Amino acid sequence: MDLINLSELSSVDVRSIWRLVDTPSSPVSGTVAWSFEGNGIRTRSTFIHAFRALGLEFIELPNLLKTEERARDLAGYLDPLYDFYVIRESNHARLAEFAATSRRPVINAMSSEGHPCEVLADAYFIDTALSPIERVRICLWGPPTNVFRSWHELAVVLGLDVVHICQPRFHEVKPNVTFLESPGVTADIVITDGWLKGVDASGSSLTQEHLAQMGNPKLLPTPPFALGREISFDPLTYEGFVGYEQKALLSAVQAAILQYVAQDSRQSVSADNEASMLLAAMQNRH
């Protein structure tokens, strides 16, 4: 089982991962190949803690997918050496191609098209700290980003109704997502994300006045956030700021994801072995 896009999961998968967060981590045997494009300070730190909590060995392979080698050849040579891959790679198509050809679980630690682990952790926080997530009025604020695309996907998987406020030129037609130009709804939590380089979203910064219009909801800025861009004020001055500690959940959710894909991988191997034994038995009869 891979985790490249949240759209690949079912609601049962999501809930199963979240249940693992609430249970003591069971050791997972194997070696992780991990590669992080860019700094990835928080994601890198929390994954290392997750690896250690599960007793996993991990080896860093810088710029794993930057080679000109075919993805199928790269996977073919590396799969015998590793049991999992955790990869942060901007080229989403290249990452998806590698996952499709590898026989090992591949986890997207962030790409240009999605940030599934981050969003699963934030959604888990909402579900456990606020209210069952299906009842929470979630508002995304700002131009579409990889984080917001993962939220769009999760909205479909869990049947959420999500509002996304951004300039009309960014509006799309997507299931379970309502695009608006300005705050005209009440929200329980507002989520922001850093604007992409080169994106001009002048006049779109979130203000405390906007939050007041939405009923002073909780504020969850996806780090790293830039004051004066996606947020016009210091969130530490806002009573509804969820706090730095909220992101500590990342490591626990990442560990749960690793446990879940490991379980799925073992079940797949077991099913393959049973099928092979059955085929051999049938052939012996003839």
C-alpha positions as a Markdown table, in Angstrom:
| # | Residue | x | y | z |
|---|---|---|---|---|
| 1 | Met | 0.0 | 0.0 | 0.0 |
| 2 | Asp | 1.3 | 3.4 | -0.9 |
| 3 | Leu | 0.2 | 6.9 | 0.3 |
| 4 | Ile | 0.8 | 9.3 | -2.5 |
| 5 | Asn | -2.7 | 11.0 | -2.6 |
| 6 | Leu | -5.4 | 10.9 | 0.0 |
| 7 | Ser | -7.9 | 10.1 | -2.7 |
| 8 | Glu | -6.3 | 6.6 | -2.7 |
| 9 | Leu | -7.6 | 6.0 | 0.8 |
| 10 | Ser | -11.0 | 5.0 | 2.0 |
| 11 | Ser | -12.8 | 6.3 | 5.0 |
| 12 | Val | -12.0 | 3.0 | 6.7 |
| 13 | Asp | -8.3 | 3.5 | 5.9 |
| 14 | Val | -8.3 | 7.0 | 7.5 |
| 15 | Arg | -10.1 | 5.8 | 10.6 |
| 16 | Ser | -7.9 | 2.8 | 11.0 |
| 17 | Ile | -4.8 | 5.0 | 10.8 |
| 18 | Trp | -6.2 | 7.4 | 13.4 |
| 19 | Arg | -7.0 | 4.4 | 15.7 |
| 20 | Leu | -3.4 | 3.4 | 15.6 |
| 21 | Val | -2.4 | 6.9 | 16.9 |
| 22 | Asp | -4.4 | 6.2 | 20.1 |
| 23 | Thr | -2.6 | 2.8 | 20.7 |
| 24 | Pro | 0.9 | 2.2 | 21.9 |
| 25 | Ser | 3.3 | 2.0 | 18.9 |
| 26 | Ser | 4.2 | -1.6 | 18.0 |
| 27 | Pro | 7.7 | -2.2 | 16.7 |
| 28 | Val | 7.9 | -2.4 | 12.9 |
| 29 | Ser | 10.8 | -4.3 | 11.4 |
| 30 | Gly | 12.6 | -3.1 | 8.3 |
| 31 | Thr | 14.7 | -0.3 | 6.8 |
| 32 | Val | 13.3 | 3.0 | 5.5 |
| 33 | Ala | 14.9 | 4.8 | 2.6 |
| 34 | Trp | 14.1 | 8.4 | 3.0 |
| 35 | Ser | 14.8 | 11.4 | 0.8 |
| 36 | Phe | 13.8 | 15.0 | 1.5 |
| 37 | Glu | 14.0 | 17.7 | -1.1 |
| 38 | Gly | 14.5 | 21.1 | 0.5 |
| 39 | Asn | 14.6 | 21.8 | 4.2 |
| 40 | Gly | 11.4 | 20.1 | 5.4 |
| 41 | Ile | 12.4 | 21.0 | 9.0 |
| 42 | Arg | 9.2 | 19.9 | 10.7 |
| 43 | Thr | 8.4 | 16.9 | 8.5 |
| 44 | Arg | 12.0 | 15.7 | 8.6 |
| 45 | Ser | 12.1 | 16.0 | 12.4 |
| 46 | Thr | 8.8 | 14.3 | 13.1 |
| 47 | Phe | 9.5 | 11.4 | 10.7 |
| 48 | Ile | 12.9 | 10.7 | 12.4 |
| 49 | His | 11.0 | 10.5 | 15.7 |
| 50 | Ala | 8.5 | 8.2 | 14.2 |
| 51 | Phe | 11.2 | 5.9 | 12.8 |
| 52 | Arg | 12.8 | 5.7 | 16.2 |
| 53 | Ala | 9.5 | 5.1 | 18.0 |
| 54 | Leu | 8.8 | 2.2 | 15.8 |
| 55 | Gly | 12.4 | 0.8 | 16.0 |
| 56 | Leu | 12.9 | 1.2 | 12.2 |
| 57 | Glu | 16.3 | 1.6 | 10.7 |
| 58 | Phe | 16.5 | 4.5 | 8.3 |
| 59 | Ile | 19.0 | 5.6 | 5.6 |
| 60 | Glu | 18.9 | 9.0 | 3.9 |
| 61 | Leu | 19.2 | 9.0 | 0.1 |
| 62 | Pro | 19.4 | 12.7 | -0.9 |
| 63 | Asn | 17.7 | 13.6 | -4.1 |
| 64 | Leu | 16.5 | 10.0 | -4.6 |
| 65 | Leu | 14.3 | 10.8 | -7.6 |
| 66 | Lys | 16.5 | 13.4 | -9.2 |
| 67 | Thr | 18.4 | 10.9 | -11.2 |
| 68 | Glu | 17.6 | 10.5 | -15.0 |
| 69 | Glu | 17.3 | 6.7 | -14.4 |
| 70 | Arg | 13.9 | 5.2 | -15.2 |
| 71 | Ala | 11.7 | 4.9 | -12.1 |
| 72 | Arg | 11.2 | 1.1 | -12.7 |
| 73 | Asp | 15.0 | 0.5 | -12.9 |
| 74 | Leu | 15.6 | 2.6 | -9.7 |
| 75 | Ala | 12.9 | 0.7 | -7.8 |
| 76 | Gly | 14.1 | -2.6 | -9.2 |
| 77 | Tyr | 17.6 | -2.1 | -7.8 |
| 78 | Leu | 16.6 | -0.5 | -4.5 |
| 79 | Asp | 13.6 | -2.6 | -3.5 |
| 80 | Pro | 15.8 | -5.6 | -2.3 |
| 81 | Leu | 17.5 | -3.2 | 0.1 |
| 82 | Tyr | 14.6 | -1.4 | 1.7 |
| 83 | Asp | 11.2 | -2.1 | 3.2 |
| 84 | Phe | 9.7 | 1.4 | 2.9 |
| 85 | Tyr | 10.3 | 4.7 | 1.2 |
| 86 | Val | 9.5 | 8.1 | 2.6 |
| 87 | Ile | 10.0 | 10.7 | 0.0 |
| 88 | Arg | 9.6 | 14.5 | -0.2 |
| 89 | Glu | 9.8 | 15.3 | -3.9 |
| 90 | Ser | 8.4 | 18.3 | -5.8 |
| 91 | Asn | 7.9 | 16.3 | -9.0 |
| 92 | His | 4.6 | 14.6 | -8.1 |
| 93 | Ala | 4.4 | 12.6 | -11.4 |
| 94 | Arg | 7.9 | 11.2 | -10.9 |
| 95 | Leu | 7.0 | 10.2 | -7.3 |
| 96 | Ala | 3.8 | 8.6 | -8.4 |
| 97 | Glu | 5.6 | 6.7 | -11.2 |
| 98 | Phe | 8.2 | 5.4 | -8.7 |
| 99 | Ala | 5.4 | 4.3 | -6.3 |
| 100 | Ala | 3.6 | 2.5 | -9.1 |
| 101 | Thr | 6.7 | 0.5 | -10.1 |
| 102 | Ser | 8.1 | -0.2 | -6.6 |
| 103 | Arg | 7.1 | -3.4 | -4.7 |
| 104 | Arg | 7.5 | -1.5 | -1.4 |
| 105 | Pro | 5.2 | 1.0 | 0.3 |
| 106 | Val | 6.0 | 4.6 | -0.7 |
| 107 | Ile | 4.8 | 7.5 | 1.4 |
| 108 | Asn | 4.6 | 11.0 | 0.1 |
| 109 | Ala | 6.2 | 13.3 | 2.6 |
| 110 | Met | 5.2 | 16.3 | 0.4 |
| 111 | Ser | 5.0 | 16.9 | -3.3 |
| 112 | Ser | 3.9 | 19.7 | -5.6 |
| 113 | Glu | 0.4 | 18.2 | -5.6 |
| 114 | Gly | -0.2 | 17.0 | -2.1 |
| 115 | His | 0.8 | 16.9 | 1.6 |
| 116 | Pro | -1.2 | 13.8 | 2.8 |
| 117 | Cys | 0.6 | 13.2 | 6.1 |
| 118 | Glu | 0.3 | 16.8 | 7.2 |
| 119 | Val | -3.4 | 16.9 | 6.4 |
| 120 | Leu | -4.1 | 13.5 | 8.0 |
| 121 | Ala | -2.5 | 14.9 | 11.2 |
| 122 | Asp | -4.4 | 18.2 | 11.1 |
| 123 | Ala | -7.7 | 16.3 | 10.4 |
| 124 | Tyr | -6.9 | 14.0 | 13.4 |
| 125 | Phe | -6.4 | 17.0 | 15.6 |
| 126 | Ile | -9.8 | 18.5 | 14.5 |
| 127 | Asp | -11.6 | 15.1 | 15.0 |
| 128 | Thr | -10.2 | 14.6 | 18.5 |
| 129 | Ala | -9.7 | 18.1 | 19.9 |
| 130 | Leu | -12.8 | 19.9 | 18.5 |
| 131 | Ser | -15.6 | 17.6 | 17.4 |
| 132 | Pro | -16.1 | 14.6 | 15.0 |
| 133 | Ile | -14.7 | 16.0 | 11.8 |
| 134 | Glu | -17.9 | 15.5 | 9.8 |
| 135 | Arg | -19.6 | 18.1 | 12.1 |
| 136 | Val | -16.8 | 20.7 | 11.9 |
| 137 | Arg | -17.2 | 23.6 | 9.6 |
| 138 | Ile | -13.8 | 23.8 | 7.9 |
| 139 | Cys | -12.6 | 26.8 | 6.0 |
| 140 | Leu | -9.5 | 26.9 | 3.8 |
| 141 | Trp | -8.1 | 30.4 | 3.3 |
| 142 | Gly | -5.9 | 31.4 | 0.3 |
| 143 | Pro | -4.8 | 30.3 | -3.1 |
| 144 | Pro | -4.8 | 26.5 | -3.8 |
| 145 | Thr | -1.6 | 24.8 | -2.6 |
| 146 | Asn | -0.5 | 21.2 | -2.1 |
| 147 | Val | -1.9 | 21.2 | 1.4 |
| 148 | Phe | -5.3 | 22.4 | 0.2 |
| 149 | Arg | -5.4 | 19.9 | -2.6 |
| 150 | Ser | -5.0 | 17.2 | 0.0 |
| 151 | Trp | -7.8 | 18.7 | 2.0 |
| 152 | His | -10.0 | 18.7 | -1.1 |
| 153 | Glu | -9.2 | 14.9 | -1.5 |
| 154 | Leu | -10.0 | 14.2 | 2.2 |
| 155 | Ala | -13.3 | 16.0 | 1.9 |
| 156 | Val | -14.4 | 13.5 | -0.7 |
| 157 | Val | -13.0 | 10.5 | 1.2 |
| 158 | Leu | -14.7 | 11.4 | 4.5 |
| 159 | Gly | -17.8 | 13.1 | 3.0 |
| 160 | Leu | -16.9 | 16.6 | 4.5 |
| 161 | Asp | -18.3 | 19.9 | 3.4 |
| 162 | Val | -15.3 | 22.3 | 3.1 |
| 163 | Val | -15.4 | 26.0 | 2.2 |
| 164 | His | -12.4 | 27.4 | 0.4 |
| 165 | Ile | -12.1 | 31.2 | 0.3 |
| 166 | Cys | -9.8 | 32.6 | -2.4 |
| 167 | Gln | -9.8 | 34.9 | -5.4 |
| 168 | Pro | -12.3 | 34.0 | -8.1 |
| 169 | Arg | -9.5 | 33.1 | -10.6 |
| 170 | Phe | -8.5 | 30.2 | -8.3 |
| 171 | His | -12.0 | 28.8 | -8.1 |
| 172 | Glu | -12.6 | 25.3 | -9.3 |
| 173 | Val | -15.5 | 22.8 | -9.5 |
| 174 | Lys | -14.8 | 20.1 | -7.0 |
| 175 | Pro | -17.0 | 17.7 | -5.1 |
| 176 | Asn | -17.5 | 18.5 | -1.4 |
| 177 | Val | -15.7 | 21.9 | -1.7 |
| 178 | Thr | -17.5 | 25.3 | -2.0 |
| 179 | Phe | -15.4 | 28.1 | -3.3 |
| 180 | Leu | -16.1 | 31.6 | -2.1 |
| 181 | Glu | -14.5 | 35.0 | -2.7 |
| 182 | Ser | -15.0 | 36.4 | 0.8 |
| 183 | Pro | -16.1 | 35.2 | 4.2 |
| 184 | Gly | -19.8 | 34.8 | 4.2 |
| 185 | Val | -20.1 | 31.7 | 6.4 |
| 186 | Thr | -19.5 | 30.8 | 10.0 |
| 187 | Ala | -16.5 | 28.5 | 10.6 |
| 188 | Asp | -15.2 | 26.4 | 13.4 |
| 189 | Ile | -11.6 | 26.3 | 12.2 |
| 190 | Val | -9.7 | 28.3 | 9.5 |
| 191 | Ile | -6.7 | 26.7 | 7.9 |
| 192 | Thr | -4.1 | 28.7 | 6.0 |
| 193 | Asp | -1.1 | 27.7 | 3.9 |
| 194 | Gly | 2.0 | 29.5 | 2.5 |
| 195 | Trp | 1.5 | 31.0 | -0.9 |
| 196 | Leu | 3.4 | 29.5 | -3.7 |
| 197 | Lys | 6.3 | 31.5 | -5.1 |
| 198 | Gly | 5.2 | 33.9 | -7.9 |
| 199 | Val | 1.5 | 33.8 | -6.9 |
| 200 | Asp | 0.1 | 37.3 | -6.5 |
| 201 | Ala | -2.7 | 37.2 | -4.0 |
| 202 | Ser | -2.6 | 40.8 | -3.0 |
| 203 | Gly | -5.3 | 41.8 | -0.6 |
| 204 | Ser | -6.0 | 38.2 | 0.3 |
| 205 | Ser | -4.3 | 38.1 | 3.6 |
| 206 | Leu | -6.3 | 36.7 | 6.5 |
| 207 | Thr | -7.1 | 39.4 | 9.1 |
| 208 | Gln | -8.7 | 39.3 | 12.5 |
| 209 | Glu | -11.6 | 41.1 | 11.1 |
| 210 | His | -12.2 | 38.2 | 8.7 |
| 211 | Leu | -12.1 | 35.8 | 11.6 |
| 212 | Ala | -14.6 | 37.9 | 13.5 |
| 213 | Gln | -16.9 | 37.7 | 10.6 |
| 214 | Met | -16.7 | 33.9 | 10.7 |
| 215 | Gly | -17.4 | 33.8 | 14.5 |
| 216 | Asn | -13.8 | 33.8 | 15.8 |
| 217 | Pro | -13.0 | 30.2 | 14.8 |
| 218 | Lys | -9.9 | 28.3 | 15.7 |
| 219 | Leu | -6.9 | 29.2 | 13.6 |
| 220 | Leu | -4.5 | 26.6 | 12.2 |
| 221 | Pro | -1.8 | 28.1 | 10.1 |
| 222 | Thr | 0.2 | 25.5 | 8.2 |
| 223 | Pro | 3.9 | 26.2 | 8.8 |
| 224 | Pro | 6.0 | 27.8 | 7.7 |
| 225 | Phe | 3.7 | 30.8 | 7.7 |
| 226 | Ala | 4.7 | 34.4 | 6.7 |
| 227 | Leu | 3.2 | 37.4 | 8.4 |
| 228 | Gly | 2.0 | 39.9 | 6.0 |
| 229 | Arg | 1.3 | 37.3 | 3.3 |
| 230 | Glu | -1.3 | 34.6 | 4.1 |
| 231 | Ile | -1.8 | 36.0 | 7.6 |
| 232 | Ser | -1.8 | 39.8 | 8.3 |
| 233 | Phe | -1.3 | 39.5 | 12.0 |
| 234 | Asp | 0.7 | 37.6 | 14.6 |
| 235 | Pro | -1.3 | 34.4 | 15.4 |
| 236 | Leu | 0.1 | 34.5 | 18.9 |
| 237 | Thr | -2.1 | 37.5 | 19.6 |
| 238 | Tyr | -5.3 | 35.6 | 18.6 |
| 239 | Glu | -7.1 | 33.6 | 21.3 |
| 240 | Gly | -8.1 | 30.9 | 18.9 |
| 241 | Phe | -4.6 | 30.0 | 17.6 |
| 242 | Val | -4.2 | 26.2 | 18.1 |
| 243 | Gly | -0.6 | 26.6 | 19.2 |
| 244 | Tyr | 2.7 | 25.2 | 18.3 |
| 245 | Glu | 2.1 | 22.0 | 20.2 |
| 246 | Gln | -0.6 | 20.9 | 17.8 |
| 247 | Lys | 2.1 | 20.0 | 15.2 |
| 248 | Ala | 3.6 | 17.5 | 17.7 |
| 249 | Leu | 0.8 | 15.2 | 16.4 |
| 250 | Leu | 2.6 | 14.9 | 13.1 |
| 251 | Ser | 5.1 | 12.3 | 14.5 |
| 252 | Ala | 2.3 | 10.2 | 16.0 |
| 253 | Val | 0.2 | 10.2 | 12.9 |
| 254 | Gln | 3.3 | 9.5 | 10.7 |
| 255 | Ala | 4.1 | 6.5 | 12.9 |
| 256 | Ala | 0.5 | 5.3 | 12.6 |
| 257 | Ile | 0.8 | 5.6 | 8.8 |
| 258 | Leu | 4.0 | 3.5 | 8.8 |
| 259 | Gln | 2.3 | 0.9 | 11.0 |
| 260 | Tyr | -0.7 | 0.8 | 8.7 |
| 261 | Val | 1.1 | 0.4 | 5.4 |
| 262 | Ala | 3.4 | -2.2 | 7.1 |
| 263 | Gln | 0.3 | -4.2 | 8.1 |
| 264 | Asp | -1.2 | -4.0 | 4.6 |
| 265 | Ser | 2.2 | -5.0 | 3.1 |
| 266 | Arg | 2.4 | -8.1 | 5.3 |
| 267 | Gln | -1.2 | -9.1 | 4.5 |
| 268 | Ser | -0.5 | -8.7 | 0.7 |
| 269 | Val | 2.6 | -10.9 | 1.0 |
| 270 | Ser | 0.6 | -13.5 | 3.0 |
| 271 | Ala | -2.1 | -13.5 | 0.4 |
| 272 | Asp | 0.4 | -13.9 | -2.4 |
| 273 | Asn | 2.0 | -16.8 | -0.6 |
| 274 | Glu | -1.3 | -18.5 | -0.1 |
| 275 | Ala | -2.2 | -18.0 | -3.8 |
| 276 | Ser | 1.2 | -19.5 | -4.8 |
| 277 | Met | 0.7 | -22.5 | -2.6 |
| 278 | Leu | -2.8 | -23.1 | -3.9 |
| 279 | Leu | -1.6 | -22.8 | -7.5 |
| 280 | Ala | 1.3 | -25.3 | -6.8 |
| 281 | Ala | -1.2 | -27.7 | -5.1 |
| 282 | Met | -3.5 | -27.6 | -8.1 |
| 283 | Gln | -0.6 | -28.2 | -10.5 |
| 284 | Asn | 0.6 | -31.2 | -8.5 |
| 285 | Arg | -2.8 | -32.8 | -8.9 |
| 286 | His | -2.3 | -32.8 | -12.6 |
